[in-house]
């Protein structure tokens, strides 16, 4: 049982981040925010697979001005991602966003910061301070020689101090790097310094295969130590894959239950059916299931049911056929060409 770090709670619309709230899974749209219909469509697709918080890039006033239209059509909290221009933050708050991602040290003089903080306070809008290793202040790069984890933490604490001096404490912090080791170190240091909730992520993680692995290492190590309150798996792919990867990380650590978990054997010389194809097909056909269920796809009848005894349901291959089993108990034999269909039918009956 993982003992989570004690953090204060921050409310983002209907979602609570931190404390004993479930670790939430979030993503970011890759549509042009000004294209309202495309952005809403993508958010709804993300909602359908379990996205709990969505962030949008707000590069200009036109993007900020459509936020209320987008928010009115979706069900999850909306985050405005803003850099440098405090006026965009003020407009985003007017449009009804639930959270800002903006670094107070990068939006001009203190009067600009005060304007944003006062509006955020008035509207109960939290602020995420987001530090990336690739965009640290020049003086910190000179001080540390390169973007170290210590430099990232010092940068974040500068932004935190600005907000705290203005008596603003609804803060979430992220410290992202493309190097999981550096990212892990930075979050560990920050976890010792503050009690604000932490948003975990490996930035620029890469494509689906390599990025999911890199993210699982960085995010997974920290979560296993009890550090982290919300996560984003950043992938160069469809954002839906970010949500699926995020839940797989949480499920692997028994931190969340969500949807189907498919376990499958690596195959060996005993395998007489196309287990690779079958496992992929099963995973695709159960991808939209939201109820927690563990499904096993095993290569041989000899070991399959026993090795997958903790699965709720599964199949194990024989020669041109396989068996269906539940909780390790054999139910019936099925021809290979019917294995997937009958398995999926049984799963659907179980979750009704």
C-alpha positions in Angstrom: 0.0 0.0 0.0 1.5 3.3 -1.1 1.4 6.0 1.5 0.8 9.3 -0.3 2.6 12.6 0.6 0.3 14.9 2.6 -0.6 17.9 0.4 -3.1 20.6 0.7 -6.2 20.4 -1.5 -6.9 22.7 -4.5 -10.3 22.8 -6.1 -10.5 23.1 -9.9 -14.1 23.4 -10.9 -15.7 20.2 -9.8 -12.4 18.4 -9.4 -10.3 18.3 -6.2 -6.5 17.9 -6.6 -4.3 17.0 -3.6 -5.0 15.7 -0.1 -6.7 12.3 -0.2 -8.5 13.0 -3.6 -7.9 10.4 -6.3 -4.9 11.1 -8.5 -6.4 12.7 -11.5 -5.5 12.1 -15.2 -5.4 15.1 -17.5 -4.4 16.0 -21.1 -4.0 18.9 -23.4 -5.8 19.5 -26.7 -3.7 19.7 -29.9 -6.4 21.5 -31.9 -6.3 25.2 -32.8 -8.2 26.6 -29.8 -9.9 29.2 -32.1 -11.5 26.3 -34.0 -14.2 25.8 -31.4 -16.0 22.8 -33.0 -12.8 20.8 -33.4 -11.6 21.6 -29.9 -15.0 20.6 -28.4 -15.0 17.4 -30.4 -11.5 16.5 -29.2 -12.4 17.3 -25.5 -15.5 15.1 -25.7 -13.5 12.2 -27.1 -11.1 12.6 -24.2 -13.9 12.8 -21.7 -15.2 9.4 -23.1 -11.9 7.7 -22.2 -11.7 9.2 -18.7 -9.9 12.5 -19.0 -10.6 14.5 -15.9 -9.0 17.9 -16.6 -8.2 19.5 -20.0 -5.7 22.2 -20.8 -5.9 24.5 -23.9 -3.2 26.7 -25.4 -4.1 30.3 -25.3 -1.6 32.2 -27.5 -3.7 35.2 -28.4 -6.9 37.1 -27.5 -8.9 35.4 -30.1 -8.2 32.0 -28.4 -9.0 33.5 -25.0 -12.3 34.9 -26.3 -13.8 31.5 -27.2 -13.2 29.8 -23.9 -16.7 30.2 -22.6 -18.2 28.7 -25.8 -15.9 25.7 -25.3 -16.6 25.4 -21.6 -20.4 25.5 -22.1 -20.2 22.3 -24.2 -17.9 20.1 -22.1 -18.2 18.4 -18.7 -14.7 18.5 -17.3 -12.7 21.5 -15.8 -10.9 23.7 -18.3 -7.4 25.0 -17.9 -6.0 28.0 -19.8 -2.3 27.6 -20.7 -0.8 31.1 -20.9 2.7 32.5 -21.3 3.9 36.1 -20.8 0.7 38.0 -21.4 -1.3 38.8 -18.3 -4.2 40.2 -20.3 -4.8 36.8 -21.7 -5.1 35.4 -18.2 -7.6 38.1 -17.2 -9.7 37.4 -20.3 -9.6 33.6 -19.6 -10.9 34.2 -16.1 -13.7 36.4 -17.5 -14.5 33.5 -19.9 -15.0 31.2 -16.9 -11.9 28.9 -17.0 -11.4 26.7 -13.9 -7.6 27.0 -13.7 -4.7 29.0 -15.0 -1.3 27.7 -16.1 0.8 30.8 -15.9 4.1 31.7 -14.2 3.8 35.0 -12.3 7.4 35.9 -12.8 7.0 35.9 -16.5 4.1 38.3 -17.0 5.7 41.7 -16.4 5.7 44.0 -13.4 4.1 43.3 -10.1 1.0 45.3 -11.0 0.3 42.8 -13.8 0.7 40.0 -11.3 -1.6 41.6 -8.8 -4.3 42.1 -11.4 -4.2 38.4 -12.3 -4.0 37.3 -8.6 -6.9 39.5 -7.5 -9.1 38.2 -10.3 -8.1 34.6 -9.6 -8.9 35.1 -5.9 -12.3 36.7 -6.7 -13.3 33.8 -9.0 -11.7 30.9 -7.0 -9.3 30.1 -9.8 -6.1 28.2 -8.9 -2.8 28.8 -10.6 -0.4 26.1 -11.8 3.2 27.1 -11.7 4.9 25.1 -14.5 8.7 25.0 -14.7 10.3 23.2 -17.6 14.0 22.3 -17.7 14.3 23.8 -21.2 13.1 27.3 -20.3 14.9 28.2 -17.1 16.0 31.8 -16.2 19.4 32.8 -17.6 20.8 33.6 -14.2 19.9 30.1 -12.9 21.7 28.5 -15.9 24.7 30.6 -15.1 24.5 29.7 -11.4 24.1 25.9 -11.9 25.9 25.6 -15.3 23.0 23.7 -16.8 19.3 22.9 -16.1 19.7 20.9 -12.9 16.9 19.7 -10.7 18.0 22.2 -8.1 17.8 25.0 -10.6 14.2 23.9 -11.5 13.2 23.9 -7.9 14.7 27.4 -7.3 12.9 28.7 -10.3 9.6 27.3 -9.1 10.1 28.7 -5.6 10.6 32.2 -7.1 7.2 32.0 -8.6 5.7 30.5 -5.5 7.1 33.4 -3.4 5.5 36.0 -5.7 2.1 34.4 -5.2 2.5 33.8 -1.5 3.6 37.5 -1.0 0.3 38.4 -2.5 -1.5 36.0 -0.1 -2.4 33.6 -2.8 -2.2 29.9 -1.9 -4.3 28.0 -4.4 -1.2 26.7 -6.2 -0.3 23.6 -8.1 3.3 23.0 -9.1 4.9 21.1 -12.0 8.6 20.5 -12.6 8.9 18.8 -16.0 12.0 17.6 -17.8 12.5 15.3 -20.8 15.0 13.4 -18.7 13.0 11.2 -16.2 16.0 11.1 -13.7 16.2 14.9 -13.5 12.4 15.1 -13.3 12.3 12.6 -10.4 15.0 14.4 -8.5 13.3 17.8 -9.0 9.9 16.6 -7.6 11.6 14.9 -4.7 13.3 18.1 -3.7 10.1 20.1 -4.2 8.0 17.6 -2.1 10.3 18.4 0.8 9.9 22.2 0.4 6.2 22.7 0.1 2.8 21.1 0.7 1.2 22.3 -2.5 -0.2 19.5 -4.8 2.2 18.4 -7.5 1.3 17.8 -11.2 3.6 15.1 -12.5 4.9 14.7 -16.1 7.8 14.0 -18.3 7.8 16.8 -20.9 8.6 16.0 -24.5 8.5 12.4 -23.6 8.3 11.2 -27.3 6.1 9.0 -29.4 3.6 6.5 -28.1 6.1 3.6 -27.5 9.1 5.4 -26.2 7.1 8.3 -24.6 4.9 5.9 -22.6 7.9 4.1 -21.3 9.8 7.2 -20.4 6.6 8.6 -18.7 5.9 5.4 -16.8 9.4 5.5 -15.3 9.4 9.2 -14.3 5.8 9.3 -13.1 5.7 5.8 -11.8 8.8 6.1 -9.6 7.4 9.3 -7.9 3.9 7.8 -7.5 5.4 4.7 -5.9 7.0 7.0 -3.3 3.7 8.8 -2.6 4.6 11.9 -4.6 2.1 13.3 -7.1 -1.5 14.5 -7.1 -2.4 14.7 -10.8 -0.6 13.4 -13.9 -0.2 14.0 -17.6 1.5 11.6 -20.0 2.9 13.9 -22.7 3.0 12.0 -26.0 3.5 12.9 -29.7 0.3 11.1 -30.6 -3.5 11.3 -30.2 -4.2 12.8 -26.7 -6.5 9.8 -26.1 -3.4 7.7 -25.8 -2.2 10.0 -23.0 -5.2 9.2 -21.0 -5.0 5.5 -21.6 -1.3 5.5 -20.6 -2.0 7.6 -17.5 -4.5 5.1 -16.2 -2.3 2.2 -17.0 0.4 3.8 -14.8 -2.1 4.3 -12.0 -3.6 0.9 -12.3 -0.2 -0.7 -12.2 0.5 0.9 -8.8 -3.1 0.1 -7.6 -3.7 3.8 -7.2 -6.8 3.9 -9.4 -9.3 1.4 -10.8 -10.4 2.4 -14.3 -11.5 0.3 -17.3 -10.2 -3.0 -18.5 -6.7 -4.2 -17.7 -5.5 -6.7 -20.3 -2.6 -9.1 -19.3 -1.1 -11.4 -21.8 1.8 -13.8 -22.0 4.9 -13.2 -24.0 4.4 -16.5 -26.0 6.7 -19.4 -26.3 7.1 -22.6 -28.3 4.0 -24.0 -26.8 1.8 -21.4 -28.4 -0.3 -22.8 -31.3 -2.6 -19.8 -32.0 -1.9 -16.2 -33.1 -1.8 -14.9 -29.6 -0.2 -11.5 -30.7 -3.0 -10.7 -33.0 -5.6 -12.0 -30.5 -4.2 -9.9 -27.6 -4.1 -6.8 -29.7 -7.7 -7.3 -30.9 -8.9 -7.9 -27.4 -7.2 -4.7 -26.2 -8.8 -2.7 -29.0 -12.3 -4.1 -28.4 -12.3 -3.5 -24.6 -10.7 0.0 -24.8 -13.9 1.8 -24.1 -14.9 -0.2 -21.1 -14.9 2.0 -18.0 -15.8 -0.6 -15.3 -12.7 -2.2 -13.7 -12.1 -5.7 -15.0 -8.9 -7.8 -15.5 -8.7 -9.8 -18.7 -6.1 -12.4 -19.5 -5.0 -13.5 -22.9 -2.7 -16.5 -22.5 -0.8 -18.6 -25.1 -1.3 -22.2 -23.8 -3.8 -24.3 -22.0 -1.1 -25.9 -19.8 -0.2 -22.8 -17.8 -2.6 -20.1 -18.9 -5.5 -20.4 -16.4 -3.1 -20.9 -13.4 -0.8 -18.1 -14.3 -3.8 -15.8 -14.8 -5.7 -17.0 -11.8 -6.3 -13.4 -10.5 -7.9 -12.3 -13.8 -11.7 -12.0 -13.8 -11.9 -13.7 -17.2 -9.5 -14.9 -19.9 -8.7 -17.2 -22.7 -5.9 -19.7 -23.2 -4.8 -21.1 -26.5 -4.6 -24.7 -27.7 -4.2 -26.1 -31.2 -6.7 -24.3 -33.4 -8.8 -23.6 -30.3 -8.7 -22.2 -26.8 -10.5 -22.3 -23.5 -12.5 -19.6 -21.7 -11.8 -19.4 -18.0 -13.0 -17.3 -15.1 -10.9 -16.8 -11.9 -8.7 -19.7 -13.1 -11.6 -22.1 -13.6 -12.1 -23.6 -17.0 -15.6 -22.8 -18.5 -15.6 -24.2 -22.1 -13.6 -24.8 -25.2 -13.9 -22.4 -28.2 -12.6 -22.6 -31.8 -9.8 -20.2 -32.5 -11.8 -18.1 -34.9 -14.5 -17.5 -32.2 -12.2 -16.9 -29.3 -12.2 -13.1 -29.3 -15.9 -12.8 -30.1 -17.0 -15.1 -27.3 -14.6 -13.6 -24.8 -15.9 -10.1 -25.5 -19.5 -11.3 -25.3 -18.8 -12.8 -21.9 -17.0 -9.6 -20.8 -20.0 -7.5 -21.8 -22.4 -9.8 -20.0 -20.2 -9.5 -16.8 -20.1 -5.7 -16.8 -23.8 -5.1 -17.5 
